[in-house]
Amino acid sequence: MEARAVARFVRVSPRKVRLVMDEIRGMKVGEALKQLSFSPQKGAALVKKLLDSAVANATANTDVDVDALFVKRIFADEGPTWKRFSPRAMGRATKIRKRSSHLTVVIDES
């Protein structure tokens, strides 16, 4: 039985959080949580919280063995980008793009 969790409008670049997601794709949930707890990236804490939510959804909706769960699919889609300008020399301006992500985790029993 699949369970999923989605976090939308997360203020981290999809490119940066995909690096964290690639490390845990296909892992057992316990191993993935250990990996994420020792990872220094900002995205690791967000993905860990999302993975905990997916496990809670799995246990609440069905009777599953938590030890048998693994990360079936995990991906980050691009969310809206906030556009800002930074003043530069001689009256110029440079764009600043503050990117956001939509994160999705799907776990399943093996």
N, CA, C and O atoms as a MOPAC input file, in Angstrom:
PM7 MOZYME 1SCF
protein

 N      0.84000 1    -1.18500 1     0.00000 1
 C      0.00000 1     0.00000 1     0.00000 1
 C      0.88100 1     1.24200 1     0.00000 1
 O      1.72600 1     1.41800 1     0.87800 1
 N      0.67700 1     2.08600 1    -0.97700 1
 C      1.46400 1     3.31200 1    -1.08500 1
 C      0.93300 1     4.38500 1    -0.14200 1
 O     -0.26500 1     4.46500 1     0.13200 1
 N      1.84600 1     5.19500 1     0.34000 1
 C      1.48600 1     6.39300 1     1.10700 1
 C      2.34900 1     7.52000 1     0.57800 1
 O      3.49900 1     7.30900 1     0.19200 1
 N      1.78600 1     8.72300 1     0.56300 1
 C      2.55200 1     9.84000 1     0.03700 1
 C      2.38700 1    11.06000 1     0.92500 1
 O      1.44400 1    11.17500 1     1.70800 1
 N      3.33700 1    11.96000 1     0.77200 1
 C      3.29700 1    13.23900 1     1.46700 1
 C      3.81700 1    14.29200 1     0.49600 1
 O      4.74200 1    14.03800 1    -0.27600 1
 N      3.21200 1    15.47900 1     0.54500 1
 C      3.57200 1    16.56200 1    -0.36500 1
 C      3.79900 1    17.83300 1     0.45300 1
 O      3.00600 1    18.18000 1     1.32700 1
 N      4.88800 1    18.50800 1     0.15000 1
 C      5.15900 1    19.82600 1     0.74100 1
 C      5.23100 1    20.81400 1    -0.41500 1
 O      6.02700 1    20.64600 1    -1.33900 1
 N      4.40400 1    21.83100 1    -0.35700 1
 C      4.34400 1    22.78900 1    -1.46500 1
 C      4.88200 1    24.14600 1    -1.02500 1
 O      4.83300 1    24.50500 1     0.15200 1
 N      5.39000 1    24.87800 1    -1.98800 1
 C      5.89900 1    26.23900 1    -1.78600 1
 C      7.02700 1    26.28700 1    -0.74600 1
 O      7.08600 1    27.19700 1     0.08100 1
 N      7.90800 1    25.30300 1    -0.80300 1
 C      9.04500 1    25.24200 1     0.11000 1
 C     10.14400 1    26.15600 1    -0.43200 1
 O     10.47700 1    26.09200 1    -1.61600 1
 N     10.70900 1    27.00600 1     0.43000 1
 C     11.66800 1    28.00900 1    -0.01000 1
 C     13.08600 1    27.44500 1    -0.09700 1
 O     13.98200 1    27.85000 1     0.64400 1
 N     13.26300 1    26.50800 1    -1.01400 1
 C     14.58300 1    25.98900 1    -1.34000 1
 C     14.56700 1    25.66700 1    -2.82700 1
 O     13.54600 1    25.24100 1    -3.36700 1
 N     15.69100 1    25.87000 1    -3.47800 1
 C     15.77400 1    25.64600 1    -4.91300 1
 C     15.58500 1    24.15900 1    -5.23600 1
 O     16.13000 1    23.30700 1    -4.53500 1
 N     14.82500 1    23.84000 1    -6.28300 1
 C     14.64100 1    22.42600 1    -6.63600 1
 C     15.96100 1    21.73700 1    -6.98200 1
 O     16.14200 1    20.55200 1    -6.70100 1
 N     16.86000 1    22.47000 1    -7.58100 1
 C     18.15100 1    21.89900 1    -7.97000 1
 C     18.94400 1    21.44900 1    -6.73900 1
 O     19.59500 1    20.40500 1    -6.76500 1
 N     18.88600 1    22.23500 1    -5.66900 1
 C     19.63300 1    21.89700 1    -4.46000 1
 C     18.99700 1    20.74400 1    -3.70000 1
 O     19.70500 1    19.89300 1    -3.16300 1
 N     17.67100 1    20.70500 1    -3.64800 1
 C     17.01000 1    19.64300 1    -2.88500 1
 C     17.04800 1    18.31800 1    -3.65500 1
 O     16.96500 1    17.25500 1    -3.03900 1
 N     17.16900 1    18.35800 1    -4.97100 1
 C     17.27400 1    17.11300 1    -5.75100 1
 C     18.56500 1    16.36800 1    -5.42900 1
 O     18.59700 1    15.13900 1    -5.48300 1
 N     19.63100 1    17.09700 1    -5.09400 1
 C     20.87900 1    16.44700 1    -4.71500 1
 C     20.69100 1    15.59400 1    -3.46000 1
 O     21.26100 1    14.50900 1    -3.35100 1
 N     19.90200 1    16.08200 1    -2.52800 1
 C     19.61000 1    15.33400 1    -1.29900 1
 C     18.69400 1    14.15600 1    -1.61000 1
 O     18.89000 1    13.05600 1    -1.09400 1
 N     17.69600 1    14.39200 1    -2.45200 1
 C     16.72800 1    13.33600 1    -2.77800 1
 C     17.37600 1    12.17000 1    -3.51500 1
 O     16.99300 1    11.01700 1    -3.31500 1
 N     18.35100 1    12.46300 1    -4.36300 1
 C     19.01500 1    11.40700 1    -5.11500 1
 C     19.75400 1    10.43300 1    -4.19800 1
 O     19.91800 1     9.26100 1    -4.53800 1
 N     20.19700 1    10.91400 1    -3.03900 1
 C     20.92400 1    10.05600 1    -2.10400 1
 C     20.02900 1     9.00400 1    -1.45700 1
 O     20.49400 1     7.90800 1    -1.14300 1
 N     18.73900 1     9.32300 1    -1.25300 1
 C     17.88000 1     8.39600 1    -0.49800 1
 C     16.87600 1     7.65000 1    -1.36100 1
 O     16.13500 1     6.81200 1    -0.84500 1
 N     16.83000 1     7.92600 1    -2.65000 1
 C     15.86600 1     7.25300 1    -3.52300 1
 C     16.12400 1     5.74700 1    -3.51600 1
 O     17.24400 1     5.30100 1    -3.76500 1
 N     15.06400 1     4.95600 1    -3.22300 1
 C     15.16700 1     3.50000 1    -3.20300 1
 C     15.60100 1     2.91400 1    -1.87300 1
 O     15.59200 1     1.69300 1    -1.71500 1
 N     15.98200 1     3.74500 1    -0.90800 1
 C     16.43700 1     3.25800 1     0.39900 1
 C     15.27100 1     2.83900 1     1.28300 1
 O     14.13000 1     3.25000 1     1.07100 1
 N     15.57900 1     2.01900 1     2.27300 1
 C     14.59100 1     1.75100 1     3.32000 1
 C     14.42100 1     3.02900 1     4.13400 1
 O     15.34600 1     3.83500 1     4.23500 1
 N     13.23600 1     3.21200 1     4.71300 1
 C     12.90300 1     4.46500 1     5.39300 1
 C     13.82900 1     4.72400 1     6.58300 1
 O     14.25900 1     5.85700 1     6.79600 1
 N     14.13400 1     3.69400 1     7.35200 1
 C     15.01700 1     3.86400 1     8.50900 1
 C     16.39800 1     4.34600 1     8.11500 1
 O     16.95500 1     5.25100 1     8.73800 1
 N     16.95000 1     3.73100 1     7.06800 1
 C     18.26800 1     4.13900 1     6.57900 1
 C     18.22800 1     5.55600 1     6.01400 1
 O     19.16300 1     6.33300 1     6.20700 1
 N     17.15700 1     5.88500 1     5.32400 1
 C     17.02700 1     7.21500 1     4.72500 1
 C     16.95500 1     8.28900 1     5.80600 1
 O     17.55800 1     9.35200 1     5.65900 1
 N     16.22100 1     8.02500 1     6.89600 1
 C     16.12700 1     8.99300 1     7.98100 1
 C     17.47600 1     9.20700 1     8.66100 1
 O     17.81000 1    10.33000 1     9.03800 1
 N     18.25300 1     8.13200 1     8.81900 1
 C     19.59900 1     8.26800 1     9.37700 1
 C     20.47900 1     9.10900 1     8.46100 1
 O     21.20200 1     9.99300 1     8.91900 1
 N     20.41100 1     8.82900 1     7.17400 1
 C     21.21300 1     9.56700 1     6.18400 1
 C     20.86800 1    11.05300 1     6.22300 1
 O     21.75900 1    11.90200 1     6.18800 1
 N     19.59100 1    11.36000 1     6.29400 1
 C     19.16000 1    12.75800 1     6.27000 1
 C     19.50600 1    13.49400 1     7.56500 1
 O     19.77400 1    14.69500 1     7.54100 1
 N     19.50100 1    12.78300 1     8.69000 1
 C     19.78700 1    13.45700 1     9.95500 1
 C     21.24200 1    13.91000 1    10.04800 1
 O     21.54400 1    14.83700 1    10.80000 1
 N     22.14200 1    13.28400 1     9.30900 1
 C     23.55200 1    13.66500 1     9.33900 1
 C     23.97300 1    14.49300 1     8.12500 1
 O     25.15100 1    14.82100 1     7.98200 1
 N     23.04700 1    14.82700 1     7.27000 1
 C     23.37200 1    15.61500 1     6.08400 1
 C     23.29400 1    17.10600 1     6.43000 1
 O     22.31900 1    17.53300 1     7.04800 1
 N     24.29500 1    17.90800 1     6.04900 1
 C     24.33300 1    19.31200 1     6.46700 1
 C     23.47600 1    20.26200 1     5.63500 1
 O     23.32400 1    21.42300 1     6.01300 1
 N     22.92200 1    19.81800 1     4.53500 1
 C     22.16000 1    20.71500 1     3.67000 1
 C     20.83800 1    21.12500 1     4.29800 1
 O     20.26900 1    20.40000 1     5.11400 1
 N     20.35800 1    22.30200 1     3.90300 1
 C     19.06100 1    22.79400 1     4.37500 1
 C     17.94300 1    21.87900 1     3.88200 1
 O     16.98600 1    21.61400 1     4.61000 1
 N     18.06500 1    21.39900 1     2.64700 1
 C     17.04200 1    20.54200 1     2.06600 1
 C     16.90200 1    19.21600 1     2.78000 1
 O     15.83500 1    18.60400 1     2.72600 1
 N     17.94800 1    18.75100 1     3.44900 1
 C     17.90000 1    17.46900 1     4.14900 1
 C     16.89500 1    17.51600 1     5.29200 1
 O     16.15400 1    16.55700 1     5.50500 1
 N     16.86400 1    18.61400 1     6.02300 1
 C     15.91400 1    18.74500 1     7.13000 1
 C     14.48500 1    18.78600 1     6.60600 1
 O     13.58400 1    18.22100 1     7.22600 1
 N     14.26700 1    19.44700 1     5.47300 1
 C     12.92700 1    19.52800 1     4.88600 1
 C     12.46300 1    18.16600 1     4.38600 1
 O     11.30700 1    17.79200 1     4.58200 1
 N     13.35800 1    17.42600 1     3.74200 1
 C     13.01200 1    16.10000 1     3.21600 1
 C     12.79000 1    15.11400 1     4.36300 1
 O     11.92300 1    14.24400 1     4.27600 1
 N     13.57300 1    15.24900 1     5.44000 1
 C     13.39000 1    14.37500 1     6.60500 1
 C     12.00700 1    14.57600 1     7.22600 1
 O     11.33000 1    13.61100 1     7.57900 1
 N     11.60300 1    15.82100 1     7.35400 1
 C     10.28400 1    16.12400 1     7.89900 1
 C      9.18100 1    15.57800 1     6.99300 1
 O      8.16700 1    15.07400 1     7.47600 1
 N      9.38400 1    15.68100 1     5.68000 1
 C      8.40900 1    15.17600 1     4.71900 1
 C      8.33200 1    13.65400 1     4.76000 1
 O      7.24700 1    13.08100 1     4.65600 1
 N      9.48000 1    13.00200 1     4.91100 1
 C      9.51000 1    11.53900 1     4.99300 1
 C      8.82500 1    11.05100 1     6.27500 1
 O      8.12800 1    10.03700 1     6.25800 1
 N      9.02100 1    11.76800 1     7.38200 1
 C      8.30900 1    11.43600 1     8.62600 1
 C      6.79300 1    11.55000 1     8.43500 1
 O      6.02900 1    10.73300 1     8.95000 1
 N      6.37500 1    12.56600 1     7.69400 1
 C      4.95000 1    12.75500 1     7.42500 1
 C      4.39500 1    11.60800 1     6.57900 1
 O      3.28000 1    11.14300 1     6.81600 1
 N      5.16800 1    11.15400 1     5.59600 1
 C      4.72100 1    10.03900 1     4.75700 1
 C      4.58500 1     8.75700 1     5.57800 1
 O      3.65100 1     7.98400 1     5.36900 1
 N      5.51300 1     8.52800 1     6.50900 1
 C      5.44000 1     7.35300 1     7.37900 1
 C      4.20800 1     7.44800 1     8.27400 1
 O      3.51800 1     6.45000 1     8.48300 1
 N      3.92900 1     8.63200 1     8.80000 1
 C      2.74600 1     8.82300 1     9.63800 1
 C      1.47500 1     8.58600 1     8.83200 1
 O      0.51800 1     8.00300 1     9.34100 1
 N      1.45900 1     9.03400 1     7.57900 1
 C      0.29600 1     8.78500 1     6.72300 1
 C      0.10600 1     7.29600 1     6.47200 1
 O     -1.02400 1     6.80800 1     6.45600 1
 N      1.20400 1     6.57300 1     6.27700 1
 C      1.11500 1     5.13500 1     6.01900 1
 C      0.57300 1     4.39000 1     7.23300 1
 O     -0.25200 1     3.48800 1     7.08800 1
 N      1.02400 1     4.75600 1     8.41600 1
 C      0.56800 1     4.04500 1     9.61300 1
 C     -0.85800 1     4.42300 1     9.99000 1
 O     -1.58700 1     3.60300 1    10.54800 1
 N     -1.26100 1     5.64800 1     9.69500 1
 C     -2.61000 1     6.08100 1    10.04500 1
 C     -3.66300 1     5.49500 1     9.11100 1
 O     -4.77000 1     5.17900 1     9.54500 1
 N     -3.32900 1     5.35100 1     7.84900 1
 C     -4.31200 1     4.90800 1     6.86600 1
 C     -4.44000 1     3.39600 1     6.78000 1
 O     -5.53200 1     2.88100 1     6.53800 1
 N     -3.34800 1     2.68300 1     6.97300 1
 C     -3.38800 1     1.22000 1     6.86000 1
 C     -2.50100 1     0.60300 1     7.93700 1
 O     -1.70700 1     1.28900 1     8.58000 1
 N     -2.65500 1    -0.70800 1     8.11700 1
 C     -1.77000 1    -1.42400 1     9.03500 1
 C     -0.56000 1    -1.90300 1     8.25400 1
 O     -0.60700 1    -2.92800 1     7.57400 1
 N      0.52300 1    -1.14900 1     8.35900 1
 C      1.74200 1    -1.49700 1     7.63000 1
 C      2.87400 1    -1.71800 1     8.62500 1
 O      2.85700 1    -1.19900 1     9.74100 1
 N      3.85500 1    -2.49800 1     8.19100 1
 C      5.07000 1    -2.69200 1     8.96400 1
 C      6.02700 1    -1.56800 1     8.60700 1
 O      6.48100 1    -1.47900 1     7.46700 1
 N      6.33700 1    -0.70900 1     9.57000 1
 C      7.17300 1     0.47000 1     9.32000 1
 C      8.57500 1     0.05700 1     8.88400 1
 O      9.21700 1     0.76400 1     8.10800 1
 N      9.05600 1    -1.08800 1     9.38000 1
 C     10.40100 1    -1.54600 1     9.01800 1
 C     10.48800 1    -2.00100 1     7.56600 1
 O     11.58300 1    -2.06300 1     7.00600 1
 N      9.34800 1    -2.32100 1     6.94500 1
 C      9.35100 1    -2.80700 1     5.56900 1
 C      9.15100 1    -1.69600 1     4.54200 1
 O      9.15000 1    -1.96000 1     3.34000 1
 N      8.98400 1    -0.46500 1     5.00000 1
 C      8.74200 1     0.64600 1     4.06900 1
 C     10.03700 1     1.09200 1     3.39300 1
 O     11.10800 1     1.07900 1     3.99900 1
 N      9.91500 1     1.48400 1     2.13100 1
 C     11.05200 1     2.03900 1     1.40900 1
 C     10.58200 1     3.21800 1     0.56000 1
 O      9.39000 1     3.36500 1     0.29300 1
 N     11.51500 1     4.04300 1     0.14700 1
 C     11.21300 1     5.23100 1    -0.64400 1
 C     11.03500 1     4.78400 1    -2.09500 1
 O     12.00600 1     4.47800 1    -2.78700 1
 N      9.79200 1     4.75200 1    -2.53600 1
 C      9.49600 1     4.28400 1    -3.88500 1
 C      9.78700 1     5.37000 1    -4.92200 1
 O     10.48600 1     5.13200 1    -5.90700 1
 N      9.23700 1     6.57100 1    -4.68400 1
 C      9.47300 1     7.71400 1    -5.57300 1
 C      9.68400 1     8.94800 1    -4.72100 1
 O      9.04900 1     9.11500 1    -3.67900 1
 N     10.57000 1     9.80200 1    -5.16500 1
 C     10.80000 1    11.06600 1    -4.48100 1
 C     11.26200 1    12.06500 1    -5.53800 1
 O     12.19600 1    11.79800 1    -6.29500 1
 N     10.59800 1    13.21700 1    -5.58000 1
 C     10.95400 1    14.20200 1    -6.60600 1
 C     10.61200 1    15.60800 1    -6.15800 1
 O      9.79200 1    15.81400 1    -5.26200 1
 N     11.25200 1    16.56300 1    -6.79500 1
 C     11.04400 1    17.98400 1    -6.50500 1
 C     10.67000 1    18.68600 1    -7.80100 1
 O     11.42800 1    18.66700 1    -8.77000 1
 N      9.50300 1    19.30000 1    -7.81100 1
 C      9.07000 1    20.10600 1    -8.94600 1
 C      9.30700 1    21.57600 1    -8.62900 1
 O      9.39700 1    21.97000 1    -7.46600 1
 N      9.40300 1    22.36600 1    -9.67000 1
 C      9.65400 1    23.79100 1    -9.48200 1
 C      8.37000 1    24.50800 1    -9.10100 1
 O      7.33100 1    24.31500 1    -9.73300 1
 N      8.44300 1    25.33400 1    -8.07100 1
 C      7.31900 1    26.15400 1    -7.64800 1
 C      7.47300 1    27.56100 1    -8.20200 1
 O      8.32500 1    27.79600 1    -9.06000 1
 N      6.67000 1    28.49100 1    -7.73100 1
 C      6.78400 1    29.86500 1    -8.20800 1
 C      8.09200 1    30.50400 1    -7.75500 1
 O      8.64300 1    30.15500 1    -6.71100 1
 N      8.56900 1    31.43300 1    -8.54800 1
 C      9.81300 1    32.13700 1    -8.25300 1
 C      9.50100 1    33.58300 1    -7.91000 1
 O      8.81000 1    34.26800 1    -8.66400 1
 N     10.01200 1    34.05300 1    -6.76700 1
 C      9.88000 1    35.45800 1    -6.41700 1
 C     10.97200 1    36.21500 1    -7.13700 1
 O     12.13500 1    35.81000 1    -7.11400 1
 N     10.60700 1    37.30900 1    -7.77500 1
 C     11.59000 1    38.09700 1    -8.50400 1
 C     11.86400 1    39.38700 1    -7.75200 1
 O     10.94500 1    40.13100 1    -7.41000 1
 N     13.13200 1    39.63800 1    -7.50200 1
 C     13.56500 1    40.84000 1    -6.79900 1
 C     14.67600 1    41.49100 1    -7.61200 1
 O     15.23200 1    40.87600 1    -8.52200 1
 N     14.99700 1    42.73400 1    -7.28000 1
 C     16.08300 1    43.43400 1    -7.94700 1
 C     17.07000 1    43.93600 1    -6.91600 1
 O     16.69400 1    44.38200 1    -5.83200 1
 N     18.33400 1    43.85600 1    -7.27300 1
 C     19.40000 1    44.35400 1    -6.42900 1
 C     20.07300 1    45.52500 1    -7.14000 1
 O     20.47300 1    45.38500 1    -8.29600 1
 N     20.20800 1    46.66900 1    -6.48200 1
 C     20.85300 1    47.80600 1    -7.13500 1
 C     22.33500 1    47.53700 1    -7.38100 1
 O     23.01000 1    46.92500 1    -6.55300 1
 N     22.83000 1    47.99900 1    -8.52300 1
 C     24.22800 1    47.83000 1    -8.90100 1
 C     24.83000 1    49.19600 1    -9.22500 1
 O     24.17500 1    50.22900 1    -9.08700 1
 N     26.04100 1    49.17800 1    -9.64200 1
 C     26.74100 1    50.42900 1    -9.92700 1
 C     26.16600 1    51.11900 1   -11.16100 1
 O     25.62100 1    50.46600 1   -12.05100 1
 N     26.29000 1    52.42700 1   -11.20300 1
 C     25.90900 1    53.27000 1   -12.33900 1
 C     24.43300 1    53.15700 1   -12.68300 1
 O     24.06900 1    53.21600 1   -13.85800 1
 N     23.57800 1    52.99400 1   -11.68000 1
 C     22.13800 1    52.99000 1   -11.90200 1
 C     21.56800 1    51.71700 1   -12.47400 1
 O     20.39600 1    51.68200 1   -12.85000 1
 N     22.35800 1    50.67800 1   -12.54900 1
 C     21.86300 1    49.40500 1   -13.08500 1
 C     21.18700 1    48.60300 1   -11.97600 1
 O     21.25400 1    48.95500 1   -10.79800 1
 N     20.54100 1    47.52500 1   -12.38400 1
 C     19.92200 1    46.60000 1   -11.43400 1
 C     20.11100 1    45.17800 1   -11.94600 1
 O     20.17900 1    44.94000 1   -13.15200 1
 N     20.19400 1    44.23800 1   -11.00800 1
 C     20.36000 1    42.82700 1   -11.34400 1
 C     19.20100 1    42.04100 1   -10.75500 1
 O     18.76500 1    42.31100 1    -9.63700 1
 N     18.70200 1    41.06500 1   -11.51200 1
 C     17.61800 1    40.21800 1   -11.02100 1
 C     18.11300 1    39.27800 1    -9.93300 1
 O     19.22100 1    38.74600 1   -10.00500 1
 N     17.27600 1    39.08400 1    -8.93200 1
 C     17.49000 1    38.04300 1    -7.93000 1
 C     16.27000 1    37.13900 1    -7.99300 1
 O     15.13800 1    37.60400 1    -7.85800 1
 N     16.50000 1    35.85100 1    -8.19900 1
 C     15.40000 1    34.89600 1    -8.28100 1
 C     15.37800 1    34.06000 1    -7.01900 1
 O     16.32200 1    33.31700 1    -6.75000 1
 N     14.31300 1    34.17300 1    -6.24300 1
 C     14.15600 1    33.37200 1    -5.03000 1
 C     13.22800 1    32.20700 1    -5.38400 1
 O     12.00900 1    32.35600 1    -5.46300 1
 N     13.83700 1    31.07000 1    -5.58800 1
 C     13.10100 1    29.92000 1    -6.10400 1
 C     12.42000 1    29.13600 1    -4.99200 1
 O     12.85100 1    29.15800 1    -3.83900 1
 N     11.34500 1    28.44300 1    -5.36300 1
 C     10.64100 1    27.57400 1    -4.42000 1
 C     10.38200 1    26.22500 1    -5.08800 1
 O     10.53800 1    26.07800 1    -6.30000 1
 N      9.98400 1    25.24500 1    -4.27500 1
 C      9.82100 1    23.87600 1    -4.75900 1
 C      8.53300 1    23.26500 1    -4.24000 1
 O      7.98000 1    23.68700 1    -3.22500 1
 N      8.07700 1    22.26400 1    -4.96500 1
 C      7.00700 1    21.38400 1    -4.50400 1
 C      7.64500 1    19.99700 1    -4.34600 1
 O      8.07500 1    19.39800 1    -5.33100 1
 N      7.70500 1    19.49200 1    -3.12200 1
 C      8.36600 1    18.22100 1    -2.83200 1
 C      7.33600 1    17.11000 1    -2.65500 1
 O      6.29800 1    17.32100 1    -2.02600 1
 N      7.61500 1    15.93100 1    -3.20400 1
 C      6.71600 1    14.78900 1    -3.09800 1
 C      7.50200 1    13.53700 1    -2.74100 1
 O      8.54200 1    13.25500 1    -3.33700 1
 N      6.99600 1    12.78800 1    -1.76300 1
 C      7.59500 1    11.51500 1    -1.36200 1
 C      6.50900 1    10.44500 1    -1.41500 1
 O      5.41900 1    10.63600 1    -0.87600 1
 N      6.80600 1     9.32600 1    -2.06100 1
 C      5.90800 1     8.17300 1    -2.09900 1
 C      6.65000 1     6.99700 1    -1.50200 1
 O      7.73100 1     6.64600 1    -1.97500 1
 N      6.09100 1     6.37800 1    -0.46700 1
 C      6.70000 1     5.20800 1     0.15400 1
 C      5.78300 1     4.01400 1    -0.04100 1
 O      4.57300 1     4.16200 1    -0.21700 1
 N      6.38000 1     2.82100 1    -0.00700 1
 C      5.63500 1     1.59100 1    -0.23200 1
 C      6.26100 1     0.47700 1     0.58700 1
 O      7.39700 1     0.59100 1     1.04700 1
 N      5.51600 1    -0.59500 1     0.76600 1
 C      6.04200 1    -1.77700 1     1.45200 1
 C      6.79500 1    -2.64200 1     0.47400 1
 O      6.39500 1    -2.78300 1    -0.68100 1
 N      7.89100 1    -3.22400 1     0.93700 1
 C      8.65500 1    -4.11500 1     0.05100 1
 C      8.21200 1    -5.55800 1     0.21700 1
 O      8.74400 1    -6.44700 1    -0.44700 1

